[in-house]
Amino acid sequence: MPSKVHPNGWVTLDQELIERCLLFGQQMVAGYAAGRMLCRKVFAEADRDVQLQALAKMAECACALYLWLSVDDLDWFGERKNGDGHDLVFRNRYLFDIKHTEHGRRLIWPVTKNDDYWRKDFNCLALVIGSPPKFEVAGVISKERFFRQKEISDGSFLAPGTWWLDRRFLSKPYEVFRE
């Protein structure tokens, strides 16, 4: 059964795409281990986690499909991960950094990336929630608005200094892109 996009923000990925993402996760981790890709300074754990890499790619795929983009236009080779900061481009003007959580309600910017926030080349963030095969494109927000509205963790539920925003403050994608 092919991947399916539901109008309310839900996307169901087909098994072939899920397997492609799992293979991507394996290739990314192998690339980091072999030194073919730059390990991000403090993300050594993430760079060794096949499942985490695969879920991140599934979230990118879900968002791309929701926006009627081809998943083939995503970075499947890790060529952009070390620099530009966006995962997908929509309408040649929205540069999205996709953030994923399996069960949460928060769009999270890791404390280890705080210093790089304004250097990263993106202008929108998207929160995707779920696990295979079903993902929800929960909301989107501009880079500037996220920065202005973010909460900063005191360490009670996220690492101290982590920036986050509850999903209720995000715009629904269909409200933003209906033009």
C-alpha positions in Angstrom: 0.0 0.0 0.0 1.5 3.4 -0.9 2.1 6.2 1.6 -1.1 8.1 2.4 -1.6 11.7 3.3 -4.6 12.6 5.4 -5.9 16.2 5.3 -5.8 16.7 9.1 -2.0 16.5 9.2 -1.5 12.7 9.5 0.7 10.8 7.1 1.0 7.0 6.9 4.3 5.9 5.4 4.4 2.7 3.3 6.7 -0.2 4.3 9.1 0.5 1.4 9.7 4.1 2.5 10.1 3.0 6.2 12.7 0.4 5.1 14.4 3.1 3.0 14.6 5.3 6.0 16.0 2.5 8.2 18.7 1.9 5.5 19.4 5.6 5.6 19.9 5.5 9.3 22.3 2.6 9.0 24.3 4.4 6.3 24.4 7.6 8.3 25.8 5.9 11.4 28.3 3.9 9.3 29.4 7.1 7.6 30.0 8.8 11.0 31.8 5.8 12.3 34.1 5.6 9.2 34.8 9.3 9.3 33.1 10.0 6.0 30.9 12.6 7.7 31.7 15.1 10.3 30.3 14.2 13.7 28.5 17.1 15.2 30.5 18.2 18.2 28.3 17.0 21.0 25.9 14.7 19.2 28.1 11.6 19.3 25.3 9.6 20.8 22.8 10.6 18.1 25.4 9.9 15.4 25.6 6.3 16.6 21.8 5.7 16.9 20.4 4.1 13.8 16.8 4.2 15.0 17.1 7.9 15.8 18.5 8.7 12.4 15.8 6.6 10.7 13.0 8.2 12.7 14.3 11.7 11.8 14.3 10.8 8.1 10.8 9.3 8.4 9.6 12.6 9.9 11.2 14.5 7.0 9.4 12.1 4.6 6.1 12.7 6.4 6.4 16.4 6.2 7.5 16.3 2.5 4.5 14.1 1.6 2.1 16.3 3.6 3.4 19.3 1.5 3.0 17.3 -1.7 6.8 17.2 -2.3 8.8 14.2 -3.5 10.7 12.4 -0.9 13.4 11.9 -3.5 14.2 15.6 -3.2 15.3 15.1 0.5 19.0 14.6 1.4 19.4 10.8 1.3 23.2 10.8 1.3 24.0 13.1 4.2 25.5 15.7 1.9 23.8 18.7 3.5 23.7 17.6 7.1 27.0 19.2 8.0 26.2 22.7 7.0 23.1 24.2 5.6 20.6 23.5 8.4 17.4 22.8 6.5 15.8 19.5 5.6 13.4 20.5 2.9 12.4 23.4 0.8 8.8 24.3 0.0 7.7 26.8 -2.7 11.3 28.0 -3.1 11.0 30.2 0.0 10.2 28.1 3.1 13.4 26.3 4.3 12.3 23.8 6.9 14.2 22.2 9.8 12.1 19.2 10.7 12.0 18.3 14.4 10.6 14.9 15.5 9.3 13.4 18.7 7.6 10.0 19.1 5.2 10.9 21.9 5.7 14.5 23.1 4.0 17.8 22.6 7.0 20.1 22.3 9.0 21.4 19.5 12.6 21.1 20.9 15.8 22.9 19.9 18.6 21.0 21.6 20.8 23.0 24.0 23.9 21.7 22.2 22.8 23.6 19.1 21.8 26.9 20.7 25.0 28.6 19.6 24.3 27.6 16.0 20.7 28.7 15.8 21.2 31.9 13.8 23.9 30.4 11.6 21.7 27.6 10.4 20.1 28.2 7.0 16.4 27.7 7.7 13.4 30.0 8.2 10.8 27.6 9.5 10.6 24.8 11.9 8.1 21.9 11.7 7.1 19.5 14.5 6.4 15.9 13.4 5.1 13.5 16.0 4.8 9.8 15.7 6.3 6.5 14.9 6.1 4.1 12.0 3.9 4.0 10.1 1.9 7.0 11.3 3.2 10.5 11.7 1.4 13.8 12.4 2.7 17.1 11.0 1.7 18.8 14.2 2.6 22.4 13.4 5.0 24.9 11.9 6.6 28.2 13.1 8.9 30.7 11.7 12.5 30.8 13.0 12.0 34.3 14.4 8.7 33.5 16.1 10.1 30.4 17.7 13.0 32.3 19.1 10.8 35.0 20.5 8.2 32.6 22.1 10.5 29.8 23.2 10.7 28.5 26.8 14.1 27.6 28.2 14.2 24.4 30.3 15.3 24.6 33.9 16.3 21.0 33.8 13.1 19.6 35.3 12.1 17.7 32.1 14.7 18.5 29.4 18.4 19.3 29.7 18.9 22.7 31.3 19.1 25.4 28.6 17.1 23.5 26.0 14.7 25.7 24.0 11.2 24.4 23.6 7.7 25.4 22.7 4.4 23.6 23.2 2.6 22.5 20.0 -0.4 24.7 20.9 1.7 27.7 19.9 2.5 26.3 16.5 0.4 27.1 13.4 -1.3 24.3 11.6 0.4 23.7 8.3 -2.9 23.8 6.3 -3.6 27.3 7.7 -0.2 28.6 6.7 0.1 27.1 3.2 -3.4 27.3 1.8 -2.7 30.0 -0.7 
